[in-house]
Amino acid sequence: MADRRALDVDDVVVSKVQDGHLLWIVTADPSDRLSLMYRGNEWNVQYAVARGAGLASGRGGNLWYTADETGTLEYLETFRRDPRVTPLT
């Protein structure tokens, strides 16, 4: 478990709310700035995490999940690109 200080720019947070899930992307200083990307009413957790993984992989961030009022984050997966790897052409 971690708190908001663990977030980096381009990380994605899948957040449980009463009627579904919210997907947030970290767009600036992670300590005080998250931008809402999607609100999925009636999304189950598997679908919300899959959507979050797709968003994180496109941006090269980490994927996190939170389901409580304290904002404690659970790390799920990283999608950081390795700068030493060059694409095949």
C-alpha positions, 0 to 999 in steps of 0.5 A, spaced: 500 500 500 502 507 498 499 514 498 499 519 493 506 521 494 508 514 490 504 517 484 508 520 478 506 523 472 502 519 467 500 514 472 493 512 472 489 511 478 482 506 478 478 509 484 472 505 486 466 510 487 459 508 490 456 507 483 462 505 479 469 507 478 473 513 476 479 513 472 484 518 473 491 520 470 496 524 473 498 530 469 502 535 473 505 535 480 502 528 483 501 531 490 495 535 488 493 534 481 489 528 478 485 529 472 479 525 471 479 521 464 473 516 465 467 515 469 464 508 468 458 508 472 456 500 473 463 498 471 465 492 475 472 492 478 475 487 472 473 492 467 475 498 470 482 495 471 482 493 464 481 500 462 486 503 466 491 498 464 490 500 457 490 508 459 497 506 463 500 502 457 499 508 452 502 513 457 508 509 460 505 510 467 504 505 473 497 503 474 494 503 481 487 502 485 484 505 491 477 503 494 477 507 500 476 514 503 483 514 505 486 514 498 491 509 500 493 506 493 494 499 491 500 498 486 497 493 480 502 494 474 507 498 471 508 500 464 514 504 464 518 503 457 525 501 458 529 507 454 535 502 453 530 498 448 530 500 441 524 498 437 525 493 431 524 496 424 
